[in-house]
């Protein structure tokens, strides 16, 4: 009898149960001052939610949410869960988010290829933000120490 593997070909140590693809969702850390000009880049919760929906649609599980700005592609925060076997792929809402989150998307893409880790983008249209939605993002981000939990 051969090895049991999932659709990606990874061996399954659980003998017959499908392997779960574990995802690290990347969101951009963008200052609140940019809310009017670019609300989606400021709304990290919305970015992570978009990634979580994408993962759930594929039967994947988000095991790590990263919130970064201009991070070096070799930074340990990106690779510690990969090295520990806890992350199989990275996803971000769009190339635009990756460009804000990482110092070099090209170098990060090359490092992913070198390490055999997939990098995906959700590829959906960004939501439109009306005044009410911007106000909710502003409140959530400006009041974290006042006990407001964003709901």
C-alpha positions in Angstrom: 0.0 0.0 0.0 1.4 3.4 -1.0 1.5 6.6 1.0 -1.7 8.5 1.6 -1.6 12.0 0.3 -4.0 14.9 -0.3 -4.7 16.6 -3.7 -1.4 18.5 -3.4 0.6 15.3 -3.1 1.7 16.0 0.5 1.9 12.9 2.6 -0.8 12.6 5.2 0.3 11.3 8.6 -3.2 10.9 9.8 -3.8 7.8 7.6 -6.7 8.6 5.3 -7.8 12.0 6.5 -7.1 14.8 4.1 -4.3 17.2 4.8 -5.5 20.7 5.7 -3.7 23.5 3.8 -2.5 26.1 6.3 -2.5 29.7 5.2 -0.7 32.8 6.4 -2.8 35.8 5.5 -0.8 39.0 4.7 -2.4 42.4 5.3 -0.8 45.8 5.0 -0.1 48.0 8.0 -1.2 51.4 6.7 -1.5 54.5 8.9 -5.0 55.8 9.9 -4.1 59.1 8.2 -4.5 57.4 4.8 -8.1 56.3 5.5 -9.7 58.9 3.2 -7.4 58.3 0.4 -7.2 54.5 0.6 -9.6 52.9 3.0 -8.9 49.3 2.0 -5.2 49.5 2.7 -6.0 50.9 6.1 -8.7 48.3 6.9 -6.4 45.4 7.9 -9.4 43.6 9.3 -11.2 43.8 6.0 -8.0 42.5 4.2 -7.8 39.5 6.6 -11.5 38.8 6.2 -11.1 38.7 2.4 -8.2 36.2 2.8 -10.2 34.1 5.3 -13.1 33.9 2.8 -10.8 32.9 0.0 -9.2 30.2 2.2 -12.6 28.8 3.4 -13.9 28.5 -0.1 -11.0 26.2 -0.8 -11.2 24.2 2.4 -8.0 25.8 3.7 -7.5 27.2 7.2 -5.9 30.5 8.1 -3.4 29.7 10.9 -1.6 33.0 10.9 -2.5 36.6 10.3 0.4 38.9 9.4 0.0 42.7 9.6 3.2 44.3 8.2 4.5 47.3 6.3 7.6 47.3 4.1 8.9 44.1 5.7 12.1 42.6 4.4 11.3 39.4 2.4 13.8 37.4 4.6 12.4 38.6 7.9 11.8 35.9 10.5 8.2 36.9 11.1 7.4 35.7 7.6 9.2 32.4 7.8 9.0 31.2 11.4 5.7 29.4 10.9 6.7 28.0 7.5 9.9 26.6 9.1 7.9 25.1 11.9 5.6 23.4 9.4 2.6 25.5 10.4 2.1 27.3 7.1 1.8 25.9 3.6 1.0 29.1 1.6 0.8 32.8 1.8 -2.2 34.8 0.6 -2.9 38.5 0.3 -5.9 40.3 -1.1 -4.0 41.8 -4.0 -0.6 42.6 -5.4 -1.3 46.2 -4.2 -1.5 45.0 -0.6 1.7 43.0 -1.0 3.5 46.0 -2.4 2.6 48.0 0.8 3.2 45.0 3.2 6.6 43.9 1.8 9.8 45.8 0.9 10.1 43.8 -2.3 7.3 41.6 -3.7 9.8 40.2 -6.3 12.3 39.1 -3.7 9.5 37.6 -1.5 8.1 35.7 -4.5 11.6 34.4 -5.3 12.0 33.3 -1.6 8.7 31.6 -1.7 9.7 29.7 -4.8 13.1 28.8 -3.3 11.4 27.4 -0.2 8.5 25.7 -2.1 5.8 27.8 -0.5 2.9 29.0 -2.6 2.0 32.7 -2.8 -1.5 33.6 -3.9 -3.6 36.7 -4.2 -7.4 36.7 -3.7 -7.9 38.7 -6.9 -11.3 40.1 -6.1 -12.4 43.7 -6.3 -11.8 45.7 -3.2 -14.9 46.8 -1.4 -16.2 50.4 -1.8 -16.1 52.3 1.4 -18.9 54.8 2.2 -18.7 57.4 5.0 -20.2 54.9 7.5 -17.7 52.2 6.7 -14.8 54.6 7.0 -16.1 55.8 10.3 -16.2 52.2 11.6 -12.6 51.6 10.5 -11.6 54.9 12.1 -13.3 54.1 15.4 -11.8 50.6 15.5 -8.3 51.8 14.9 -8.4 54.9 17.0 -9.8 53.4 20.1 -8.0 50.1 20.7 -6.8 51.0 24.2 -10.2 52.3 25.3 -11.7 48.8 25.4 -13.4 49.0 22.0 -13.1 45.6 20.3 -14.2 46.7 16.8 -17.8 45.4 16.8 
